[in-house]
Amino acid sequence: MTTSEAGREPLLGISQVIAELSGEFPDISQSRIRYYDEQGLVEPRRTPSGYRKFSYGDVERLRFVLRMQKDRYWPLSHIRQVLDQMDSGEVPDTELRATLRVPQVTLAADGTPTPQSITEGGGSTRMTRDELMDAAGIDAQTLDQVEEFELIRRRPNQRYYDTDDLVVASLVGQLAELGLEPRHLRGFRSAADREVGLLDQVVPPATRQQSGAAANLAELAALNVRLHTVLVRAGLRT
């Protein structure tokens, strides 16, 4: 990673861009990114030796292009038109908002989470701050509090929000309507961190590439959440 002279903005090489996008688009390649550059869909900066350098904004622009091709089957000409609208400050097609929906958690027959609910979703969605607030139905003040109390955590240079962030923001909004403000939810973050620490002891991060480790971790996490759910349910009945 390098840094631009203007604003000291972090820049990524093309292999780093692929690493950012491959989770959602496994077939992304250097040649495809170069083609999008040639078509004017993204305008990376160039080093004196001619290498492409991409900002995080460029990465999200590429993500938009790929998503619209995959989910909407839009031709590149239409995608370019929408990108031009976005660049000029015009409101893009409202159907874009339809791609930002809060996913549902997979539940077992007893209404508690399953291992699939641990492994699904995650970082598949990328959205801006305004898109997150719109999709989750919360305002800027609420989102500020959500981040202040670390219910949503992002990497230092991460400029987007993902699927888990959308679910958290939506749940916080629903809880706020019932009288629980973000400041009341700090204990949830502390409890989650403790649970993650416990699971790290059982399945250390360094071993998770081993055969069966990921499935074992998902099973443990789901059982942990199910136990918590049942204990809360039982406590409310006493």
N, C-alpha and C positions, 0 to 999 in steps of 0.2 A: 504494500500500500504506500502511495505517495501522498503528498499534500499540495494543494494548489497554492499559488502565490496570493490569489485574491480570496481573503477570508479564511485562509488556512483550512479549506474544506478537504476532508479525506477523499482520496480518489482510489479506485480499484482497477486492477488489471483485468483483462478479459477472463482469465481463469478464476479469479475471485468472483466475478459477476456470475459465472456459471455455478459456482458453489452456492451463491445466494439464491439462485433460481431453480437449481436442480431438484430440490425437495418437492416443489410443486410441478415442475416440468422436467422430468427425467431425461427427455430426449433433446434438451437444449444443447447446442454445440457452438463452437467458435465460428464456424462458417455461417450459421444462422444469424448470429449476432452481427457479423460483418455485413450480411445481406440487409438486415434492418438498417444498418448505418448507411449503406449505399442507397437505400430507398428513402432516406431522410426521415425515418421514424424516430431516430435517436441521433444526437450529435455529440459524441464523446470528444474530449479534448485530446490533443496529440502531444507527445513528447517531441523534443528536437529530433530524435531518431525515428519518429513516425509511429510509435506504439500508441494504441488507444488507451485512454484513461477515463473511467466512468465515475460520475458522482452517484450518491445514493438516489438522487432524483432520477438519474438515467436508469438505474436499476428498476425503480418503480415504474418508469415509463415502459421499459421492456416487459415488465410483468403484466402491465395493462394490455400491451399488444398481444402477448401470448395468451392471456386469459380470454380476450375477445375473439381470438382465432379459435381457441379450443371450445369455449362455452357458447359463443354466439355465432360462430362460423362467418364472422365478418370478413370481407375482403380487405386487403391492406389499404386500398384506396379509401374505403369508408373509415377505417381506423385512423388514417392520416387526417381525414376531414375532422373527426371528433377531437383528435389531438390538437389540431389547429384551433378549434373552438376553445379548448381548455387553455391553450397558450394565450389566447386573446382575452381570456376572462369571461367568455360566454359560458352559459350553463350547458353542459353536454346533455345528450339524450337522457331523459328521465329513466329509461329502462335500465340504465347502468346501476341505479340504486337497487334494482331487483336482485343483483348479485350479492348484496350485503344483507344476509338474513342470519339471525341468531340460530346456530345449529342446536339440535336436540341431543341430550345425553342418552346413550343406550342403556336401558334399565333391564334388570332381571324381572322374573315374575312377581317377586316380592316388592318391587319398586325401588330396589337399591342398585347402585352402579355395577356394571360388569367390567371384566378386563378390557373389552372393546372400547368402553367409554374412556379408558385411560390412554389407549393408543391412537384413537381416531381424532380427527380435527387438528388440533395443535396449530401449527403455523401456516396452514394452507391458504389463508386469506391475508391479503395485504391491503391496508386502507389508511387514509390520512386521518388526522384528528377530526376534521369536520365530518368525514364519512362515518367515523366511529360514533360520534355523538348522534348523528342522524339515525344510524341503524339501531343504536342502543336506546334511543329516546331519552338521552340525558343532556344537561346543559354544560357549558364550559366550567362553571364553578364546581359542579359535581365531579367532572373529570379531573380537575386540578386536585381536589381532595382525594380522589381515588389514587392518584399518583403520589401525592404527599404522604399518604399512609401506606404506600407500597403494595396496594392491592393489585396494581399493574406495575410491572418492572420492565424496563427496556434497557438494552445495551446502550453504552454512551453514545455511539454513532447511529443508533437505530432510529430512523425517522418515520417508521410505519407502525401500525398496530396489526396484530394477527387475530386468528380465530379465538384463541383463549382470552385475549384482551376484550374482544367483543362480547363473549359470554359473561366475563366478570363485570363489565360495564353495564350490561343489561340486567344482571342480577342485582347489582348495587342500586340501579334505578328502581327496580321493583321493591327492594327492601326499603328504600327511601319513602316510597309511597305508603308503606305500612308503618313508618315512624322510626326506622333504623337508619341513621345517617352514616356516611362513610367513616366518621371518627369512632362510631360504635363498633366498627368491624375490624379494628386493628388486631384484635385477638385471633381472628381467622387466619391472618397472615402468619402470626407467631406459631399458631397450632400447625399450620401447613408446613412451615419450615422445620418444626420438630419432627413431623411425620416423615418428611423427605430425608432428614438426617438419620432417622431410624432405618429407613429403607436403604440408604447409602451404606450402612454398616452390613446389611444382609447381602446386598448385591452391589459391591463397589463399582463406581463409574468405570474404572479401568477394565472391568471384566464384562462389560455389557455387550461387547462385540462377539463374545463367545456363544456357541450354539445353545439356544434355549434360554439364555440369560434375559433377553428382552421380554419373552413370554412370561418367565418367572417373575420378573419385576412388575409387569402389568397385573398379574394375578395377585401378588402381594399388595400392590397399591389398591386394587379393587376391594380386596378383603378388608384392608385397613379402613377404607371409606365406608364400606358396608357396616363394619362394626361400629364406627362412629355414628352412622345413621340410626342403627338399631338402638344404641345406647341413648341417643337423644329422644327417640320415639318412646322408649321405655320410661325415660325420666319424665316426660310430659304426661304420662299416664298415672304416675304415682301421686 
